Amino acid sequence: MKWICKQSRTGAVALWQLRLSFSVFLGILEKIVMKNDKMLKKLTKLLTKRAERFIL
């Protein structure tokens, strides 16, 4: 990758690294969610039931 402005180069590199680390973090999070899919479904059901009780 080539950058046009030298001044914004460090900011762009930092942003690119941040984006890269964020995508890695999202990938890890997705793997955790895939493993805990059943638990997540139970948790969402429980939360929706509690929310319905709170609203009603």
C-alpha positions, 0 to 999 in steps of 0.5 A: 500500500502506498500513501499519498500524504506523509503527514496522514501516513501514521494516522492511516496506518494506525487506523488500518492496524486498528481495523485489522485488530478489530476484524480479528477480535470480531472473528474470535467473538464469532467463533465463541458465539458459534460454540456457545450458540445453544447457550446464547439462544437460551440467554436471549429467550430468558432476556426477552421473557424478562423484558416482556414482564418488565414492559407488561 
